[in-house]
Amino acid sequence: MNEKKTDQLLQTLLAGSALIVLAGAIMQLQHYPYGELIFVLGVAAWFILTAIKVHIRRRRKRTNNQQVENTNERN
């Protein structure tokens, strides 16, 4: 998967988890059953996706730095 599609997928999943958090918060306010569970699942999903996004960005940065170093060594 290329970088643009990966970023777009992660953004979509993060937006979805934000909607789950919002729905869970509203359900908690209305005292619906399982509102807290939905809220916690949304927060957990957001946390995991954010950790994945940070990991991907660090890996890309490291790869780009190595490519620049290799290019500089050749010249």
C-alpha atoms as one frame of an Amber mdcrd trajectory, in Angstrom:
protein
   0.000   0.000   0.000   1.451   3.372  -0.880   1.855   6.230   1.579  -1.131
   8.256   0.404  -3.571   5.353   0.669  -2.189   4.344   4.057  -2.597   7.884
   5.394  -6.107   8.108   3.980  -7.091   4.767   5.538  -5.703   5.743   8.937
  -7.489   9.106   8.824 -10.765   7.369   7.974 -10.339   4.861  10.806  -9.431
   7.641  13.262 -12.537   9.573  12.249 -14.620   6.435  12.736 -13.213   5.875
  16.197 -13.947   9.518  17.064 -17.568   8.958  16.034 -17.709   5.859  18.233
 -16.382   7.890  21.173 -18.993  10.578  20.518 -21.801   8.028  20.262 -20.659
   6.358  23.476 -20.538   9.686  25.303 -24.052  10.561  24.172 -25.290   7.130
  25.168 -23.724   7.566  28.614 -25.438  10.923  29.050 -28.767   9.340  28.119
 -28.090   6.369  30.438 -28.449   3.828  27.653 -27.116   0.338  28.307 -23.551
  -0.332  27.109 -22.841   3.371  26.607 -19.712   3.139  28.726 -18.519   0.059
  26.843 -18.939   1.786  23.476 -17.122   4.846  24.774 -14.196   2.780  26.087
 -13.957   0.778  22.860 -13.845   4.004  20.848 -11.093   5.447  23.031  -9.109
   2.204  22.825  -9.465   2.118  19.038  -8.360   5.753  18.798  -5.333   5.070
  21.023  -4.252   2.008  19.032  -4.693   3.739  15.669  -2.753   6.783  16.857
   0.094   4.542  18.036   0.146   2.842  14.627   0.172   6.208  12.871   3.110
   7.451  14.971   5.017   4.222  14.318   4.486   4.523  10.558   5.624   8.162
  10.528   8.795   7.343  12.477   9.562   4.438  10.181   9.068   6.612   7.080
  11.306   9.313   8.517  14.024   6.774   9.318  13.766   5.274   5.821  13.934
   8.698   4.178  16.997   9.643   6.256  18.742   6.414   5.263  17.984   7.059
   1.587  19.447  10.568   1.841  22.559   9.208   3.560  22.989   6.537   0.876
  22.611   9.167  -1.838  25.209  11.394  -0.156  27.661   8.492   0.167  27.412
   7.696  -3.544  28.172  11.272  -4.547
